[in-house]
Amino acid sequence: MTMKTLRALTLALVTAGCLTAASAQGLRPEVGKPLQQAGELLKANKAKEALAKVREAEGVAGITAAERQTIDAMKAAAAQRAGDWAAAIAPLEALAGRASGAQLGQYAEQLASAYAQLRNNAKATEWMNKAIAAGNNSATIKQLQGYLREASGDFAAVARDAAAAVAAAEQAGRRPEESDLLRLADAQNRTNNAAGYASTLGKLLANYPKKDYWNLYLGRLPRKAGFADRFLIDVLRLRLASGTLTRTEDYMELAQLAMQQGLPTEATRVVDLGYKAGVLGTGPEAARHQRLRDLALKESAELKDKLPVQATEAAGFKEGDGLVRVGSSFVAMGEVDRGIALIQQGISKGNLKRPEDARLRLGLAQLQSPKTRAAGVQTLRGVKGTDGAADIARLWLIVDR
């Protein structure tokens, strides 16, 4: 855990100017000189050497109250900078005992951080509460609250705090902090809040579309209640587009599903990408990969001649599904504008078995043409349903950003 522990007061005391001012207020030379040297060492990022100089000053006989205040501040600063949290505790507690108001809040924050670093969570909580009571609600205090609640196992409280932080960012029109979303997702997972966890994963993916989040989200999507198996090919397409399709069997499955849906050109492209990635064409299954590649190439060449005939036949059907299917094939073959026109004709014809599926295919086709990309975004935003069509549409909008 990273914690900002050095506040303005202790940082100011490392400067020679402040030490000179302190000297004028009653520091004897035998005390002031090593403290001034400690300040210069801190400025040079030599914290351990600075701590040794502070201890030299501390060893002078007859330390006055003014000298003790400066020694404690310098010792706390040097110890914290050196990562010697145990050495920082005593001077910080002494400083806190002589402080009030905002200054007490700063010292209490540093003590809470130091005790947390030492894994003394009871004392860290005690000083954190004192900091809050003194009016300190800094980002470090909020971070400590989350850390200490996690350490105590109070994940319901962690979820409440993280959810509040996410909601506040969203209401202000800001992107939620990734750390808040991660804390929320972890707490929801630990408290078996499956719906909340899925929602937060979606927000993580939308705001921070990293491969890890794509893997998590797409791995869970097919298990979502009501998700239709016919969209499994779309999940694999999203994996390919997001750079998370890595396994040989996944490339093969995507290519085979494309073949089954009458899209051999897409299958050819997928197999070629698998070869390029080095996951196909090697190993004991290399011959099988090549057979699939050859078959996809053969059927793709044959389909090129068949599609115009299929389009004419589909135009005569009462239902529009045939035109949507043929239009999607034209899109897969690279004739995007022609395919879009056919899909639109199919939607206009009506009597569709699955209207939302047709709108999904139209939106995905429109995204592929610069002329219709903006329309594609709007089409995908309008896709509805609970069987997976709306999920797929929303995820493609993230990929396409």
Secondary structure, 3 states (H helix, E strand, C coil): CCCCCCCHHHHHCCCHHHHHHHHHCCCCHHHHHHHHHHHHHHHCCCHHHHHHHHHHHHCCCCCCHHHHHHHHHHHHHHHHHHCCHHHHHHHHHHHHHCCCHHHHHHHHHHHHHHHHHCCCHHHHHHHHHHHHHCCCCCHHHHHHHHHHHHHHCCHHHHHHHHHHHHHHHHHCCCCCCHHHHHHHHHHHHHCCCHHHHHHHHHHHHHHCCCHHHHHHHHHHHHHCCCCCHHHHHHHHHHHHHHCCCCCHHHHHHHHHHHHHCCCHHHHHHHHHHHHHHCCCCCCCCHHHHHHHHHHHHHHHHHHHHHHHHHHHHHHCCCCCHHHHHHHHHHHHCCCHHHHHHHHHHHHHHCCCCCHHHHHHHHHHHHHCCCCCHHHHHHHHHCCCCCCCHHHHHHHHHHHCC
